[in-house]
């Protein structure tokens, strides 16, 4: 989430804060709507976290990745969105230099973690569909947890290094209304490849292959109906349909994420080619982070177990003895 280096002498002029042109009523409405979005993001993802963490039946490798994504989305709603909405509504950074540095570090870390969580979900679905025997015998919950810890650690180290090795991190020049990390061309290219091009390529390529495999599974199920005994048919078709449904739901999750990420991806690619107003960056980042609000609604819409979990959580049944063993998949 960074910008290419600007001419130092032009920075203060470039980042002058515009006067607010909206009426007080609209201004208040924007803040109320922003608070509602933050609340939905935090509460929605907290429900996902509690559901997967509490109910033992949901402790599967795929759901561990869903849990990791929900944690990153929860952190977005808790620590990134409030400052982002203030920045967007005010069209100016008014919170101060120290908080700006914290915001940039946390935002970059959480956002890249989310992107790589989505990429890991794509890898997981491709592995499950392309080689089911290998997946069931090799991919365990413990292995996925190790991968998740490694992903978060690498993202933390990378984003800390990006901010530490760029001069603007410790620069004494701070113009009113500015909250940007200015990077040289080499750092910008590395960041673009690491944060966007590589994970997006993995996501798009693997999910294209996933849908090809899912289509082959549908053909195989039709053939089983004609040549297989009913009992064997039931077991085989249910297994295939279960994997295809999981791939479909997570495919929708990935597709929504890509749609939300495209504006920033275009902004990053064209930023060095044509002159774009840097005031548009907060609005572009808001679109990315709205994905964190949408994800729980995708789970609620397509996962019956999540709706069942919400019911159990809201009615406080999770505090009953042995509630973690409740069958939420029935």
C-alpha positions in Angstrom: 0.0 0.0 0.0 2.7 2.4 -0.9 3.5 5.3 -3.3 6.4 5.9 -5.6 8.8 8.6 -4.5 7.8 12.2 -5.2 10.0 15.3 -5.5 10.6 16.3 -1.9 10.1 20.1 -2.6 6.7 19.5 -4.1 5.3 17.4 -1.3 3.7 20.0 0.9 2.0 21.8 -2.0 0.8 18.4 -3.4 -0.8 17.3 -0.1 -2.6 20.5 0.9 -5.9 19.7 2.6 -9.0 20.7 0.7 -11.8 22.5 2.5 -14.8 20.4 3.4 -17.7 21.1 0.9 -20.4 18.8 2.3 -23.2 20.0 4.6 -23.1 19.2 8.3 -26.0 16.7 8.0 -24.2 14.7 5.2 -20.9 15.0 7.2 -22.6 13.4 10.3 -24.3 10.8 8.1 -20.9 9.7 6.6 -19.5 9.2 10.1 -22.6 7.2 11.2 -22.4 5.0 8.1 -18.7 4.5 8.7 -19.2 3.5 12.3 -21.9 1.0 11.2 -19.5 -0.5 8.6 -16.8 -0.8 11.3 -19.2 -2.5 13.7 -20.5 -4.9 11.0 -16.9 -5.8 10.1 -15.8 -6.4 13.7 -18.9 -8.3 14.8 -19.3 -10.4 11.6 -15.7 -11.6 11.7 -15.8 -12.1 15.4 -18.7 -14.5 14.9 -16.6 -16.4 12.3 -13.7 -16.6 14.7 -15.8 -17.9 17.6 -17.6 -20.4 15.4 -14.4 -22.0 14.0 -12.5 -21.8 17.2 -15.2 -23.1 19.5 -16.9 -26.0 17.6 -14.6 -29.0 17.2 -16.4 -30.2 14.2 -15.2 -27.2 12.3 -11.5 -27.8 13.1 -10.5 -28.8 9.6 -7.5 -27.6 7.5 -9.7 -25.5 5.2 -11.5 -23.9 8.1 -8.2 -23.0 9.8 -7.5 -20.9 6.7 -10.9 -19.4 6.9 -10.2 -18.6 10.6 -6.9 -16.9 9.7 -8.7 -14.8 7.1 -11.4 -13.9 9.6 -8.7 -12.8 12.1 -7.1 -10.5 9.5 -10.5 -9.1 8.6 -11.3 -8.5 12.3 -8.0 -6.6 12.7 -8.8 -4.6 9.6 -12.2 -3.6 11.2 -10.6 -2.9 14.6 -7.4 -1.0 13.7 -7.5 0.1 10.0 -11.0 1.0 9.1 -11.6 3.7 11.7 -8.6 5.7 10.6 -9.2 5.0 7.0 -12.8 6.4 7.1 -11.7 9.5 9.0 -9.0 10.1 6.4 -11.5 9.6 3.5 -14.2 11.8 5.0 -11.9 14.6 6.0 -9.9 14.3 2.7 -6.9 14.9 5.0 -4.8 13.1 7.6 -5.7 14.8 10.9 -4.6 12.2 13.5 -0.8 13.0 13.6 2.5 11.7 12.5 3.1 9.0 15.1 -0.3 7.5 14.5 0.3 7.7 10.8 3.4 5.5 11.0 1.5 3.0 13.2 -1.4 3.0 10.7 0.9 2.4 7.7 2.7 -0.4 9.4 -0.4 -2.2 10.7 -2.4 -1.6 7.4 0.4 -2.9 5.2 0.9 -6.0 7.5 -2.7 -6.9 7.7 -3.5 -6.3 4.1 -0.7 -8.4 2.8 -1.6 -11.1 5.3 -5.2 -11.1 3.9 -3.9 -11.4 0.3 -1.7 -14.4 1.2 -4.5 -16.0 3.2 -6.7 -15.9 0.1 -3.8 -17.4 -1.9 -3.4 -20.2 0.6 -7.1 -20.9 0.3 -6.7 -21.3 -3.4 -3.8 -23.7 -2.9 -5.8 -25.6 -0.4 -8.8 -26.0 -2.7 -6.6 -27.0 -5.7 -4.8 -29.6 -3.6 -8.1 -31.1 -2.3 -9.7 -31.4 -5.7 -6.6 -32.3 -7.8 -5.3 -35.0 -5.5 -7.8 -36.0 -2.8 -5.8 -39.0 -1.6 -2.7 -36.9 -1.1 -4.7 -34.1 0.6 -6.5 -36.4 3.1 -3.3 -38.3 4.0 -0.8 -35.4 4.1 -2.6 -32.1 4.7 -3.4 -32.0 8.5 -4.7 -29.2 10.7 -1.3 -29.0 12.4 0.5 -28.5 9.0 -2.0 -25.8 8.0 -1.5 -24.0 11.3 2.3 -24.0 10.8 1.8 -22.6 7.3 -0.5 -19.9 8.7 2.0 -18.9 11.4 4.8 -18.8 8.7 2.6 -16.6 6.5 1.9 -14.1 9.2 5.5 -14.0 10.3 6.8 -13.4 6.7 4.3 -10.6 6.2 5.3 -9.0 9.5 9.0 -9.2 8.7 8.5 -7.9 5.1 6.4 -4.9 6.0 8.7 -4.0 8.9 11.7 -4.1 6.6 9.9 -2.0 3.9 9.3 0.8 6.4 12.7 0.5 8.1 14.8 0.6 4.9 12.9 3.5 3.3 14.1 6.9 4.2 10.7 8.4 4.6 10.1 6.2 7.6 12.4 8.3 9.7 12.1 11.5 7.7 11.7 14.7 9.6 9.7 16.3 6.8 6.0 15.9 7.5 3.5 18.0 5.6 0.0 18.8 7.0 -2.5 16.2 5.9 0.0 13.7 4.6 0.1 10.0 5.5 2.0 8.2 2.8 5.1 6.0 2.6 7.3 7.3 -0.2 9.4 4.6 -1.8 12.1 4.6 -4.5 11.4 2.9 -7.8 13.1 -0.4 -6.9 11.2 -0.8 -3.6 8.0 0.1 -5.3 8.5 -2.6 -7.9 9.4 -5.2 -5.3 6.4 -4.3 -3.2 4.1 -4.5 -6.3 5.3 -7.9 -7.1 5.2 -9.2 -3.5 1.9 -7.6 -2.5 -0.1 -7.9 -5.8 1.3 -9.6 -8.9 2.6 -12.8 -7.3 -0.3 -13.7 -5.0 -2.9 -12.6 -7.6 -1.2 -14.8 -10.2 -1.3 -17.8 -7.8 -5.0 -17.1 -7.0 -6.2 -16.7 -10.6 -4.2 -19.6 -12.0 -5.1 -22.1 -9.3 -8.8 -21.2 -9.2 -9.0 -21.5 -13.0 -7.6 -25.0 -12.6 -10.0 -25.6 -9.7 -13.1 -24.9 -11.9 -11.7 -27.1 -14.6 -11.3 -30.0 -12.2 -14.8 -29.3 -10.7 -16.3 -29.6 -14.2 -14.5 -32.9 -14.6 -16.0 -34.1 -11.3 -19.5 -33.2 -12.5 -18.9 -35.3 -15.6 -17.6 -38.2 -13.4 -20.7 -38.0 -11.2 -23.0 -38.4 -14.2 -21.0 -41.4 -15.4 -21.2 -43.0 -12.0 -25.0 -42.8 -12.1 -24.9 -45.0 -15.2 -22.2 -47.5 -14.3 -22.0 -47.8 -10.5 -24.0 -49.5 -7.8 -26.3 -47.2 -5.8 -24.4 -47.5 -2.5 -21.0 -46.8 -4.0 -22.5 -44.0 -6.1 -23.9 -42.3 -3.1 -20.5 -42.3 -1.3 -18.5 -41.1 -4.3 -21.0 -38.5 -5.5 -21.4 -37.0 -2.0 -17.6 -36.7 -1.6 -17.2 -35.0 -4.9 -20.2 -32.7 -4.4 -18.9 -31.7 -0.9 -15.5 -30.7 -2.4 -17.1 -28.9 -5.3 -19.4 -27.0 -3.0 -16.5 -25.9 -0.8 -14.6 -24.8 -3.9 -17.6 -22.9 -5.2 -18.1 -21.0 -2.0 -14.5 -20.2 -1.5 -14.3 -19.3 -5.2 -17.0 -16.6 -4.6 -15.0 -15.4 -1.6 -11.9 -15.1 -3.8 -13.8 -13.5 -6.7 -15.2 -10.8 -4.4 -11.7 -10.2 -3.0 -10.3 -9.8 -6.5 -13.0 -7.3 -7.5 -12.2 -5.2 -4.3 -8.5 -5.4 -5.1 -8.6 -4.4 -8.8 -8.9 -0.6 -8.2 -5.7 -0.6 -6.1 -4.0 -2.9 -8.5 -4.8 -0.5 -11.4 -3.8 2.5 -9.2 -0.4 0.9 -8.5 0.3 0.0 -12.1 -0.7 3.3 -13.6 0.7 5.5 -10.8 4.0 5.7 -12.4 2.7 6.1 -16.0 0.0 8.8 -15.7 -0.4 11.4 -13.0 -3.0 10.3 -10.5 -4.3 12.4 -7.6 -2.9 10.9 -4.4 -6.1 12.1 -2.6 -7.8 9.2 -4.4 -5.7 6.6 -2.6 -7.8 6.6 0.6 -10.9 5.9 -1.4 -9.2 3.0 -3.3 -8.0 1.5 0.1 -11.5 1.8 1.5 -12.8 -0.4 -1.4 -10.1 -3.0 -0.5 -11.0 -3.1 3.1 -14.7 -3.3 2.5 -13.9 -6.9 1.5 -13.4 -7.6 5.2 -17.0 -6.5 5.8 -18.4 -8.6 2.9 -16.7 -11.9 3.8 -18.9 -12.8 6.8 -22.1 -12.2 4.7 -20.7 -14.7 2.1 -20.3 -17.3 4.8 -23.8 -16.6 6.2 -25.3 -16.8 2.7 -23.6 -20.0 1.5 -22.6 -21.9 4.7 -25.5 -23.4 6.7 -23.1 -24.3 9.5 -22.3 -20.7 10.0 -25.9 -19.7 10.3 -26.3 -22.5 12.8 -23.3 -21.3 14.8 -24.6 -17.7 14.8 -27.8 -19.0 16.4 -26.0 -20.9 19.0 -23.7 -17.9 19.8 -26.5 -15.4 20.0 -28.6 -17.6 22.3 -25.5 -18.1 24.5 -25.7 -21.9 24.1 -21.9 -22.0 23.6 -21.6 -21.5 27.3 -23.3 -24.8 28.1 -21.2 -27.9 29.0 -19.9 -29.8 26.0 -21.3 -27.2 23.6 -18.1 -27.5 21.5 -19.3 -31.0 20.5 -22.6 -29.8 19.1 -23.2 -31.1 15.5 -23.3 -27.9 13.5 -23.0 -29.6 10.1 -26.4 -31.4 10.2 
